[in-house]
Amino acid sequence: MPLIALTIVFYTPTYIDFKTQINSLYFIEPSIKQFFFNSFTLFCWVFPVTTLLIMKLTRQISSIELEHQKERFIPIIFTGIFQLMLLIMLYKFNHQITLSKHLFSLAYSGIIASFVYALINFHYKISLHAAGAGLFLGYIFAYYLDQSIAVIWPLYAACLLSGIIITSRIKLNKHSNSELITGFCIGFFITFVTDFILISNF
């Protein structure tokens, strides 16, 4: 989901003014966009998926879908660690060129969400797919609240995609409605508030 979010904010135009020129991800040089997209791909997808495959091969988990609550803790913690590594890389890069706070907020959100979900997992199983949809939609809404929007379709597309994800989990009967709603709401809250705090204080 972070990669879909980045694709939207990287390539959806916003109106240019002093505020958006600093904070908008649309106006970043193409080569720098590609670098950050590759970095997020590595830390948000390649490393976590590789971890799951290794755990599956070593029989530490029964399925990469993490259907069993007790098998989720270690993969979630590793995801948080990878997000922390990404955040450190962003700060090091920030010494060379000033980065938009929205890049930082996405990494911060990943760290916070991972450890919040790990703690919740001790007592309650939530839908990680719905959580990802919430993280995605919360980030998109927070980002565009900080922009002078040139087009509005990304907001509709984000809502539609999140709805499709949650509907698919219902159809597959993977989670109860409460597990889906809880996961989605927590994810949305974390990214939206994290981005809003960075907007106010960065």
C-alpha positions as CSV (number, residue, x, y, z in Angstrom):
1,M,0.0,0.0,0.0
2,P,2.8,2.5,0.6
3,L,4.0,2.0,-2.9
4,I,0.5,2.7,-4.3
5,A,0.3,5.8,-2.1
6,L,3.7,7.0,-3.4
7,T,2.7,6.4,-7.0
8,I,-0.4,8.6,-6.5
9,V,1.3,11.5,-4.7
10,F,4.4,11.4,-7.0
11,Y,2.5,11.7,-10.2
12,T,-0.8,13.5,-9.4
13,P,-0.4,17.3,-10.1
14,T,-1.0,19.9,-7.5
15,Y,-1.1,23.7,-8.0
16,I,2.3,25.3,-7.4
17,D,2.7,27.9,-4.6
18,F,5.3,28.5,-1.9
19,K,3.7,25.9,0.4
20,T,3.2,23.1,-2.1
21,Q,6.6,23.6,-3.7
22,I,8.2,22.8,-0.4
23,N,5.9,20.0,0.7
24,S,4.5,18.5,-2.5
25,L,6.0,15.3,-3.8
26,Y,4.8,16.0,-7.3
27,F,7.5,18.6,-8.0
28,I,10.4,16.3,-7.0
29,E,12.9,15.6,-9.8
30,P,12.1,12.4,-11.6
31,S,15.4,10.7,-10.8
32,I,14.9,11.5,-7.1
33,K,11.3,10.1,-7.2
34,Q,12.7,6.9,-8.7
35,F,15.3,6.6,-6.0
36,F,12.8,7.0,-3.2
37,F,10.3,4.7,-4.9
38,N,13.0,2.1,-5.1
39,S,13.9,2.6,-1.5
40,F,10.4,2.3,-0.2
41,T,10.0,-0.8,-2.4
42,L,13.0,-2.4,-0.8
43,F,12.1,-1.6,2.8
44,C,8.3,-1.9,2.6
45,W,7.9,-4.9,0.2
46,V,11.1,-6.8,-0.6
47,F,12.5,-7.1,2.9
48,P,9.1,-8.0,4.6
49,V,8.2,-10.5,1.9
50,T,11.6,-12.1,2.0
51,T,11.3,-12.4,5.8
52,L,7.9,-14.1,5.4
53,L,9.3,-16.5,2.8
54,I,12.3,-17.4,5.0
55,M,10.0,-18.0,8.0
56,K,7.7,-20.2,5.8
57,L,10.7,-22.2,4.5
58,T,12.0,-22.7,8.1
59,R,8.4,-23.6,9.2
60,Q,8.1,-20.8,11.7
61,I,4.8,-19.8,10.1
62,S,2.3,-22.1,8.3
63,S,1.3,-19.6,5.7
64,I,2.6,-16.2,4.3
65,E,-0.9,-14.9,4.8
66,L,-0.4,-15.1,8.6
67,E,-3.8,-16.5,9.3
68,H,-2.9,-17.6,12.8
69,Q,-2.7,-14.8,15.4
70,K,0.3,-16.3,17.2
71,E,2.4,-16.3,14.0
72,R,2.0,-12.6,13.4
73,F,4.1,-11.0,16.1
74,I,7.6,-11.6,14.6
75,P,6.8,-10.6,11.0
76,I,5.1,-7.4,12.3
77,I,8.1,-6.5,14.4
78,F,10.4,-7.1,11.5
79,T,8.3,-4.8,9.4
80,G,8.6,-2.1,12.0
81,I,12.4,-2.6,12.0
82,F,12.6,-2.2,8.3
83,Q,10.5,1.0,8.5
84,L,13.0,2.3,11.1
85,M,15.9,1.6,8.7
86,L,14.0,3.5,6.0
87,L,13.5,6.4,8.3
88,I,17.2,6.5,9.2
89,M,18.0,6.5,5.5
90,L,15.6,9.4,4.9
91,Y,17.2,11.5,7.7
92,K,20.7,10.8,6.2
93,F,19.5,11.9,2.8
94,N,17.9,15.0,4.3
95,H,21.3,16.3,5.1
96,Q,22.0,16.6,1.4
97,I,18.6,17.9,0.2
98,T,15.5,19.1,2.2
99,L,12.8,16.4,1.9
100,S,9.1,16.8,2.1
101,K,7.7,15.9,5.5
102,H,5.2,13.6,3.8
103,L,8.0,11.2,3.0
104,F,9.0,11.1,6.7
105,S,5.4,10.7,7.8
106,L,4.9,7.6,5.7
107,A,8.0,6.0,7.4
108,Y,7.0,7.1,10.9
109,S,3.5,5.8,10.3
110,G,4.9,2.4,9.3
111,I,6.9,2.2,12.5
112,I,4.1,3.3,14.8
113,A,1.6,1.1,13.1
114,S,3.8,-2.0,13.3
115,F,4.4,-1.7,17.0
116,V,0.8,-0.8,17.8
117,Y,-0.4,-3.8,15.8
118,A,2.1,-6.1,17.5
119,L,0.8,-5.0,20.9
120,I,-2.8,-5.4,19.9
121,N,-2.0,-8.9,18.4
122,F,-1.4,-10.2,21.9
123,H,-5.0,-9.8,22.8
124,Y,-7.0,-9.4,19.5
125,K,-6.6,-10.4,15.9
126,I,-7.2,-7.6,13.5
127,S,-7.2,-7.6,9.7
128,L,-3.8,-6.5,8.5
129,H,-5.2,-6.0,5.0
130,A,-7.8,-3.6,6.3
131,A,-5.1,-2.0,8.4
132,G,-3.0,-1.4,5.3
133,A,-6.1,0.1,3.5
134,G,-6.6,2.4,6.5
135,L,-2.9,3.5,6.5
136,F,-3.1,4.1,2.8
137,L,-6.3,6.2,2.9
138,G,-5.3,8.1,6.0
139,Y,-2.0,9.1,4.3
140,I,-3.8,10.2,1.0
141,F,-6.3,12.3,2.9
142,A,-3.7,13.9,5.1
143,Y,-1.4,14.6,2.1
144,Y,-4.1,16.3,0.0
145,L,-5.3,18.4,2.9
146,D,-1.8,20.0,2.8
147,Q,-2.0,20.6,-1.0
148,S,-3.7,22.8,-3.4
149,I,-5.4,20.1,-5.4
150,A,-5.4,20.3,-9.2
151,V,-7.5,17.1,-9.6
152,I,-9.7,15.3,-7.1
153,W,-9.8,11.8,-8.7
154,P,-7.0,10.4,-6.5
155,L,-9.2,10.7,-3.4
156,Y,-12.0,8.9,-5.1
157,A,-9.6,6.2,-6.4
158,A,-8.1,5.8,-2.9
159,C,-11.6,5.3,-1.3
160,L,-12.5,2.8,-4.1
161,L,-9.4,0.8,-3.7
162,S,-9.7,0.7,0.1
163,G,-13.3,-0.4,-0.3
164,I,-12.3,-3.2,-2.7
165,I,-9.7,-4.5,-0.3
166,I,-12.1,-4.6,2.7
167,T,-14.9,-6.1,0.6
168,S,-12.6,-8.8,-0.7
169,R,-11.7,-9.8,2.9
170,I,-15.4,-10.0,3.8
171,K,-16.2,-12.1,0.7
172,L,-13.3,-14.5,1.6
173,N,-14.6,-14.7,5.1
174,K,-11.1,-14.1,6.5
175,H,-12.2,-11.8,9.3
176,S,-15.2,-10.6,11.3
177,N,-16.6,-7.2,10.7
178,S,-15.1,-5.9,14.0
179,E,-11.6,-7.1,13.0
180,L,-11.9,-5.3,9.7
181,I,-13.3,-2.1,11.1
182,T,-10.7,-2.0,14.0
183,G,-7.8,-2.6,11.7
184,F,-9.0,0.0,9.2
185,C,-9.7,2.7,11.8
186,I,-6.5,2.3,13.6
187,G,-4.5,2.4,10.4
188,F,-6.3,5.5,9.2
189,F,-5.9,7.3,12.6
190,I,-2.2,6.6,12.8
191,T,-1.2,7.9,9.3
192,F,-3.6,10.8,9.4
193,V,-2.5,12.0,12.8
194,T,1.2,11.4,12.2
195,D,1.1,13.4,9.0
196,F,-0.9,16.2,10.6
197,I,1.6,16.4,13.5
198,L,4.5,16.6,11.1
199,I,2.7,19.3,9.1
200,S,2.3,21.4,12.2
201,N,5.8,20.9,13.6
202,F,8.2,19.9,10.9
